[in-house]
Amino acid sequence: MKTQARVVVIGGGVVGVSVLYHLTKLGWSDAMLVERSELTSGSTWHAAGGFHTLNGDTNMAALQGYTIRLYKELEEITGMSCGLHHVGGITLADNRDRFDMLLAERAKHRYMGLDTQIVGPEEIAKIAPITNTDGILGALYDPLDGHLDPSGTTHAYAKAARMGGATIETHVMVQETNQRADGTWDVVTDKGTIHAEHVVNAGGLWAREVGAMAGVYLPLHPMEHQYIVTDEIADIYERSEEHPHVMDPAGESYLRQEGRGLCIGFYEQPCRPWAVDGTPWSFGHELLPDDFDKIEDSIAFAYQRFPVLETAGVKSVIHGPFTFAPDGNPLVGLVPGLRNYWSACGVMAGFSQGGGVGLMLAQWMVEGECERDVSAMDVARFGDWISPGYTLPKVIENYQKRFSVSYPNEELPAARPNRTTPMYDIFDQMGAVWGAQFGLEVVNYFANDGEDRYETPSFRRSNAFDATAREVKAVREAVGINEIHNFGKYEVTGPNARDWLDRIMAGRVPKPGRLSLTPMLSHKGKLIGDFTISCLSDTHFHLTASYGAQAYHMRWFEQHAQDGVTVRNVSDTLTGFQIAGPNARKVLDAVTRDATDLRFMDVRAMTIGTTPCLVQRVSYTGGLGYEIYCEPVAQRQLWHTLWSSGQDHGMRPFGMRAMMSLRLDKFFGSWLSEFSPDYTPAETGMDRFIAFKKNTDFIGRAAAEAERSNSPERTLVAFEVDAQDADVQGYEPVWVDGEVRGFCTSGGYSHHAGKSIALALIPRDHAQDGTKAKIEILGQMCDATLITTPLYDADGAQMRG
Ligand SMILES: Cc1cc2nc3c(=O)[nH]c(=O)nc-3n(C[C@H](O)[C@H](O)[C@H](O)COP(=O)(O)OP(=O)(O)OC[C@H]3O[C@@H](n4cnc5c(N)ncnc54)[C@H](O)[C@@H]3O)c2cc1C
């Protein structure tokens, strides 16, 4: 066995071999995979082998599309068969919400180049004749859906990787992974030690145990899962062509033809986690005992939907475990806090996602970044607050909701409240309707007495509409207050702090007492952050950005660490409030003498009431506003000070729903909607914050300059939409002159203007005021008009005055 390799991939399931193949494809042939048994010895061998593109996250859906198309390539390269059956598949909808979800997915597929179709009951009966269509409104048909041979496919990946120069060692068990001082790794196995620059954990069912060898907790958990293969069914084998897949979310089942019979699997509600205390190393090619009790209700439902099943005999039952992350997406990428240690775990649909996971991870390792935004599967989307106690109930919730409708406004209840601030009980008593962000409770809106303390999940305007309107009105006409606990906050100190910021951030680094807004760019010039920099002194800065991107941003800062600079994540040790609206100054002046001359974009330390605070004059709501930071121990006192002062000025608390409506009035973008690694500064207007004149080779400079001299084709614009009861959420197609020419990044209802607004990326040559377009919302073609004048404070007089 080799004792040296550039990369060691631990685990020979479908994910490990895909990573190995993609590494060789991108030029890292000195890659080695070690597998403790034979290839496929975890979840892979007993998978049902189904694949499909449908995924609520657009980037994940695109990567699933990539995975499916890859199988032909693998067959061609290796001459091996993946056992492909491209039989197509339909996903049924038996109620309005499920149908809305399919309509929204179909709309996205238009510009993604996926050739799906919405079909009605009659067509369903033709496509999938064993389906009882009673009560079915329609379905999404995807010709790409199908299934394959899990073992053949894994071996095809392995052969392609070997052809690219990689080595695969089976019956080699990794026992330890020890990092050397230079950041390289000793991978200790039962057959000797391998010294590697990089380690990839693709340990699947054992990923938790493999992670622990490096001192890492990876938030995933195995769940038991069962599918049944029937005996021969005449209605199936007498057909001239193979029966397509049928996903029936109402019955939480997926079904396809297997030989001359059928195969049906369930995501049952009485589901069971497996190996709660750790996956035994002795587990291998065995199955779990059959358990018909837990799928009894699911089977009864399936008999109604697919009557042929009722008389079919059972040929075999496959009951095995596979892993989930708390939100069901994979855990991929550089593990925060470690050097050269990569995760390729938590892949619950290895045959839909494995190719995309392999490609993205290989691009990240070899080229330094991925070609698209992988936030939805980035291992850094969970922070160091995550624990097994949180992961387990979330994984159970995710399994149970696998086939449920995912609503854009939905807040999932398991493992909550998990993290709260000192304001939790005060806001709760005031009627807060809570959401969660990065494990933290945040107020979405405040319900009045007599109103439900629960927002109805919906694709259309929800019951939060009136409450949001009230809060927006208070901010626009008087003053609103909300917490700034859910901002990502960083303290940057040291003699080289300014130099470091100049290199890391593309924008201007402000003078003491001032703020600046800046994009942070990747080496290829993609947006990887939108930051506010506050300069407290030349050696002391504060940064604010998205709360959910903390682990992602800290990982980047650590990768680009410099002597003489200390970066601390103070997101949860600095909290406070923002007050916004025309009366905000009066509220502040009543409780401090230090704010009267505070100009727009000033930052200053001051005492408010009795609380030492840092106050900056800036607002995301688009008018006069202040952010007031304090320590958590002082937050309640600060609240009482501001709230009592606010009573004379019409103060009202507001939540995230109002905030997201208010920002639309000014067409302000938000992280992962308008600003994400999928986009560049010039596409999104963030280039206006780039300091091209500064004498620093900031990261991404060359790409930003190239973009400046050669404008990108698309640009971010705003539309007023003639919407009915549903607003844009994101990724709806924009039609101009009868063709799909762009897509929405986000949108919503401007309660201030009484208009439905969409932000969208469209070709530059259509980006003129008044351009007429149509935006497809839940299957409706809504008239839209491009607008360039903000709906509030268009000249900035309120904000700056
Ligand atoms: C019943 C069932 C049906 C399924 N049906 C489908 C389906 O239809 N479509 C679909 O896409 N997915 C399906 N899945 C899920 C699919 O099986 C998984 O997504 C996939 O197998 C995950 O692959 P993996 O490579 O991440 O992990 P695994 O297959 O678990 O592979 C991990 C490998 O790592 C090795 N390993 C672990 N620790 C070490 C160590 N210390 N040293 C060396 N080697 C080590 C293990 O031996 C194992 O071979 C199904 C799962 C189940 C249980």
The ligand as an ORCA input file, in Angstrom:
! r2SCAN-3c Opt
* xyz 0 1
  C     -33.218      1.229      2.076
  C     -32.524      2.374      1.415
  C     -32.924      2.780      0.143
  C     -32.277      3.850     -0.476
  N     -32.674      4.217     -1.728
  C     -32.051      5.229     -2.359
  C     -32.428      5.611     -3.673
  O     -33.335      5.057     -4.250
  N     -31.743      6.632     -4.255
  C     -30.730      7.290     -3.625
  O     -30.164      8.211     -4.206
  N     -30.354      6.940     -2.382
  C     -30.985      5.935     -1.739
  N     -30.588      5.581     -0.469
  C     -29.542      6.363      0.179
  C     -28.149      5.957     -0.314
  O     -27.964      4.627     -0.005
  C     -27.103      6.844      0.334
  O     -27.368      8.190      0.021
  C     -25.695      6.532     -0.149
  O     -25.455      5.166     -0.157
  C     -24.666      7.214      0.716
  O     -23.392      6.840      0.270
  P     -22.076      7.188      1.071
  O     -20.947      6.899      0.187
  O     -22.184      8.568      1.616
  O     -22.087      6.273      2.368
  P     -21.937      4.706      2.584
  O     -22.574      3.945      1.506
  O     -22.377      4.424      3.975
  O     -20.392      4.454      2.430
  C     -19.446      4.754      3.427
  C     -18.271      3.812      3.250
  O     -17.230      4.234      4.120
  C     -16.565      3.103      4.618
  N     -15.899      3.477      5.856
  C     -16.467      4.036      6.954
  N     -15.541      4.215      7.920
  C     -14.371      3.790      7.416
  C     -13.061      3.709      7.959
  N     -12.787      4.093      9.216
  N     -12.077      3.221      7.169
  C     -12.345      2.832      5.905
  N     -13.574      2.854      5.367
  C     -14.586      3.330      6.112
  C     -17.710      2.129      4.831
  O     -17.274      0.798      4.895
  C     -18.603      2.410      3.641
  O     -18.329      1.550      2.558
  C     -31.218      4.517      0.179
  C     -30.826      4.103      1.434
  C     -31.472      3.050      2.065
  C     -31.028      2.635      3.425
*
